[in-house]
Amino acid sequence: MTPQPDPEVGAAVKAADRAHVFHSWSAQELIDPLAVAGAEGSYFWDFDGRRYLDFTSGLVYTNIGYQHPKVVAAIQEQAATMTTFAPAFAIEARSEAARLIAERTPGDLDKIFFTNAGADAVEHAVRMARLHTGRTKVMSAYRSYHGGTQQAINLTGDPRRWASDGAAAGVVHFWAPFLYRSRFYAETEEQECARALEHLETTIAFEGPGTIAAIILETIPGTAGIMVPPPGYLAGVREICDKYGIVFVLDEVMAGFGRTGEWFAANLFDVTPDLMTFAKGVNSGYVPLGGVAISGAIAETFAKRPYPGGLTYSGHPLACAAAVATINVMAQEGIVDNAKRLGESVVGPALRELAQRHPSVGEVRGVGMFWALELVRNQETREPLVPYNATGEANAAMAAFGAAAKKQGLWPFINMNRTHVVPPCNATEAELKEGLAALDTALSVADEYTA
């Protein structure tokens, strides 16, 4: 679709937004949201006709791009047939969505509890774990994000938690492996893995194994920096959970449904959790949907005992119809394989080549269509390009980098000292090369801030 400029409409949209919309994670008077006129495939455009290649996939959810015609048609067809229906009934779209998801989850995660998004999926996974074990505490990692609702934000391990954390949610944080900025003085992945597992088990010992209901981890942490865990780590956590009767929860809200070149990132590590949360890519974000995939043992807990939780829109027909269409499209069009193939042959090699030429790039890491560049002021000392949780003038280097990317027609995903490369999983090789070229230019601006 060719963008048609209409600045007058754009101005009206912007004015209404500024007058009435309260934006998340923002100081309301300090933001300047772009007025978006439309989107298709890997691109979106504003009312002035400027087009941007979206290397954020929305918020890492448009895994099949914007406006896929088969998913749009499925939503329209469902709306014409049954727009909505209460969750206590069996309806075709809901049943089929659950079946398709269960076919792709690892192990015996065959029961699906639908939520509206990832955060409430995490809330319900924690509730299930506590009820299943009769225990209270939940352990989660620093450098993590699990959602914006009360329990989920307390589980989160980055600064977005701080304002809401009253230290009363029964959450214990620990350090997960991240060799580039190791908390364990490790020099190899093997050392990092072993020491991280030792640290986790020691923390459990001092907290009291009989008090811990669950350990929750993002299979591959997303906004925290796409830190692929070292071989053996997740399997080691699984063993520790089994040893102490702790429920193992994997958060696949961001990594699931093709993002890593697998249906679920857990498949990369040959590990099966007891509970797995999902959202985002399950229907490319076209209609809000999330859920919890539940193992047989935990499902059995509620076979004759009512589960004390639910949502008015659990398994909403429009959202489930979008999920059915999205999963079928991904299978029919080979989108998961596309993410894997182009991640290995195009994105990974290109990012590593950029790292060789740009002093602002400290590390490249990722898999599939799930990558991050760690930006630094000094490659030798690994000093971050801007201070942790920097704002205002202290964040000038990252702001300049972001502005340079947008000037090149690339919309970047920036978080602290990282830029994430997370295009749609069905992006073409040509689109990826276009975005990587724009990223190359923007990194030259970041280079100006290096020592």
N, C-alpha and C positions, 0 to 999 in steps of 0.2 A: 504494500500500500504506500502511495506517495503522500507524505504529509502536506496538508493544505494550510498555509498560515492563516490565522485569524486572531491577531493580537487583541482585538476588542473583547472577544469572548474570553481569551486568556486572562485579561485584566480583571474581568468580572469574577472569574473562578478564583483568582488570587485574592481579590478583595473579600469575597465571602469566606474563604478559608481563614484569612487573617482576622476576620470579625468574629467567627463562630467556632472554628475547629481547634480543639485542645490536643496538641500533638504529644505523643509518648516520648519519654527520655529527653525532654527538651526544656530549656528556658524559653518560654513562649515568645518573648519580645526579642530574642537573639537569633531567631531562625528565619530563613527565607525559602520556604518550600517551592520547588519548581512546579509550575502548573503543567500537568501532562495532558496532552490532547488525545493520544492513542498509543497502541502498542501492537506489535505483531512479530511472531517468531522471536528472534534474539534482540529486537530493537524496540525502542519507544521514542516518542517525539513530543516536543512542546508546541505551544500555540504560535510560536514564531517560525515554525517549520524546521527547527534544528533537530536532527536525529542523533540518538545516542545508542551505541552498542552496549547492551546491559551485561556487564561482567559481575553483576550481583545476583542475577536470577531473582529479582524482586527482593526478598530477604532469604535467599537460598531456598526458593521453593518452586520457581517456574522451571521444573526439570524438563518439561517438553516445550518450553517457550510460551509466548503469549498467544492467545486466541487460536489454539489448535482447532481446526474446523470439526473434527470428529468429537471432541469433548464439548465444544459449544453446542453441537447438534444434540448430543446426549442430554445435556442440561435442558435444552429447549423441549425435547421429547418428554423428559420426565416431568417438566413443569406443566405440560399439556395433559399429562396422564394423572399424576398425583403430586401436587406441589409440596405437600407436607403431610406427616402423619406421626402420631405419638409413638414413642420408643417401645412401648410394651407389646406391640403387635409385630408379627412377622410380615415383612413386605419384601418384594422381589429385589429391589435395588440394594437394600441393606444386607439381605442374605447373600447376594452374589458378591458384593464388595467384601464381606467377611470371608467368604470362601476363597476368593482370589488372593487376599492378603495371607490367609492361613497356608495356602499352597506354597507361598514364597518365604515364609518365616522359617528359621532354623529349628531343628528338633521338633518337640511336641507343643510348640506355641500355637495351638490350634483353636483357642477360644479368643474372640475379639470383642473387647469392650470399647465402644465408640465414644469419643469426646468431641469437643468443638475445636480443639487446638492442642499444641504440644504441652503447654503449661498445665492444663487440667489433666492431660494424660499422665504427667509426672505426679500430680496431686493424687490421682487415683491409684497409680502404681505403689506409691508410698503407703496409702491407706490399706491396700490389699496386703502388702508385706507386713505391716504392723498387726493386722488382724490375723494373718496366717501364722505368725510367730508368737504373738502375744508380747512382743517387745516394743520398745519405743524409739530408740536412737536410730538415726540414719546417717551413714557416712558418705561424703562426697568430696570431690577433689577441688583444690585451688585450681585456678585457670580452667574454669568451666562455666557453662551457662545452661540453666534448666528451665527458665521461664520467669514470667513476671508476677504470677500469683503468689500468695503468701508463703506456702511451703516451698514452692519451686524457687522463689527468689532467695529464700534462706539457704537452699541447697547450692545455689550459684556461688562460684568461687572467684568472682571478679568485682570491681568497684560498684557495679549496679546494685549489689546486695546491701551495701553499707547503710544506706538511709532507712532501710526497712528491717534491719537485723537487730532484734532485741535480745538475742542470745537465749531465747526461750522456746525454740522450735524443735529441740531435740536433735540438732544437726552437729556432726563432728566433721571438720575438714581435715584433709591430709594431702600430702604432695604425691602427685602422680608423676610418672617419668617424663622428662623433657631434657634430652641430653644437651641441647644447645645452651640451655640455661639451667644446668643440673643443680639440684639442691643437695645432691649426694656426693659431690666431688668425683663423679664418675668420668672416665676417659673413653669408655666404649659403650656400645648399646648393651652388651652383655652385663657389664657392671651396673649400668643405670637400671636395667630390669631387675637384677638381683637385689640391689639396694633399695629400690622402690618397693618391692614386695616385702622385704624385711621391715622397712619402715611402716608399711601398712599393718603387718601382723603385730608389730610391737605396739602400734597405736590401739589396735583391737584389744591387746592384752591389758593395757593400762585403762582403757575405757570399760572393760568388762565384757567378754564375748557374749554372755547371757543377756546383755542389755541391748544388743544391736540387732535391729530388725533387718536392715538392708544396707547394701553398698550400691550406690548408683554412679555410673560412669557414662559419659558420652563415649561411644565406641571409638570414634575419632573426634576429639574436641573441635568444635566449629568456630564460633566467634572468638574463642580464646586463642586461636592460632593454628588450627589444623595440624595438631601434633600427633602424627601417626605413632601409636605405641610400639615399642620394640617387640620383636618376636618373643613369645612366651609370656608376656605380661598379663594379657587378659586371661589366658589359660591358668596362670598362677593365681589371679584373683578368684577365678572359678573354684580352684582347689581350696583356697582359704575359706571361701564362703561355705563350701561343702563341709569342711573340717569343723566349723563352728555353728552350722545350722543357720547361716545368714542368707537371706534372699539376695540374689544377684540380679540387679536391674541394669539393662543397657538402654541408654537414651539414643535412639536412632532418628530423632525428629529431623535433624539436619542431614545426617549421613545416609539415611535410608532412601530406597526407591531410585537406585541407579546412580546416585551422586558419586560413589566411589568406583563405579564400574562393576558393581555387584548389586543385586537387589537390596541386600543389607550388608553393611560393613562388617558385621559379625562373621560373615562367610570368609572374609579375608584372613581371619584368625582362627577359624575352625573352632568357635566357641558358641555355646548356647546358654543364654541367660534363663532365669526363671520368669522374668517379666521383661517386656521390651516395649518402649514407647515409640510412637511414630506420629507424624503429621505432615506438614509441608508438601513434599513430593508425592504423597499418596494420591493426590489429584491435582498436582501442580498449583495448589493454592486457589483454584478457580472458585471453589466454595469452601468455607472453613470446615476442616475435618481433622480429627486426630484420633488416637486410640491407644489401647494397651493390648498387646498380644500376651496371652496368659498360658502358662504351662499346665499340664494335666494335674500336677500335685496341688497347685494353688487353686485351680478351678474346682477341684474336689472339696476344698475347704468350704466352698459356698454351694455345694450340691444340695444340701438340705438346710443350710443356714443362710438366711437372706444376706445378700451383700448390701450394706447400708450406704448406698450412694447411687446417684443417677443424675441425668441432665435432661431438661426438656427437649433439647434438640439432638440427643444422642442418636447417631445414625440417621441424620436428616436425609430424606430421599434425594434432594438435589445434590447434596454433597456426596452421597454414596453413588449416585448415577455418574457423577463426575469421576469418582474413584474407579468405578468399573471401566469407564471409557479410557481413562488415563492408563491404567494397568494394561488393558488390551492394546492400546496404541503403542506403549513401550515394548510390548512383546512382539507385535506385528512389524514394527518399524526398526527393531533391533537397537533401541535407544540405549539400553544398558551396555550392550557391546560397543556401541559408538563411543560412549563415555570412556570405557576402558581403552579402546584402541587409540583414540585421539589423545587421551591423557598420556599414554605411553609413547606415542610416535610424534606428537606435535607439542602439546603444552609442556610436559616435563622437560624435554630437551631444550625448548626455546627459553624456558625460565632459567634453566641452569646456564645457558649461554649468556643470558642477561646478567646473571650473577657474576660471571667472569669479567664483564665489562663495566659494571656499575659499582663503585665503592660503597654506595648506600645500601647494597643488598648483603645482608649478613648470612642468611640461610634461605634455601628453597626447600619446601617440603610439601608433600601431598600425594594424591593418587586419583585416577579417574578425572573428573571435573571438579576437584576439591583440593585447591592449592593455596599456599600462602607464601608471601615473601616477607621475611623479617628484616625491617629497615633499621640501619644502625648509623651512628655517627662515625664509628671507627671499627673496621672489620677485625682488627687485631684484638682490641680490648672488648669488643662486642657491646660497647656503650650504645644504648638505644638512641634512635634518632631524636626522640623527644622523651621527656621524663614520663614515668608511669602515671597514667590517668591525667595527662597534661590537658589544660584548657587554655583558651585565650592566646596570649603572645607566646607562652611556653610551647604551644602546639603549632607554631607558625610553619615549621618545616613540613609537617604532614598536611596542613591546610594548603600550602603552596603546591605540594605534590598532587593533591586531589584536584585543585583548580586546573593544573596543567593537564591532567588526564581528561577532564571534562572539555577543555578547550580542544582536545584532539578528537572529541566525539566518543569518548569512552567513559561510561559511568562506573566508577570503582567502588569496591566494598572496602572501606578503611576502618580499622579498629585499633586504636592506640598506635603501636609501632609496626603495624602490619597492613599490607594490602592483600586481600584475598582475591584469587582468580577462580571464580565460581560461575562460569557461563552456563546457559542451558545445556543439558546433557545431550541434546540433539543438535547442538551447534555444528556448523559445517567447518571443514578445514579452512576455507577462505575466511569465514567470520573470525575464527580463532586467530589466524595470522594477522588480520586487520586489527584486532584488539591488542595483540602482543606487540605490534608495531607502535600503536599509540602508547602502550605502557612503557616501551623503550624510551620514547620521547619524554614522558612524564618523569621517569626515573632520573633523567639528566637534571631535572630541577631539584630532586631530592639530593643528588650528588653535590649540589652547591652548598649543602649544609654539613657535609662531612668534614672531618678533621684532616 
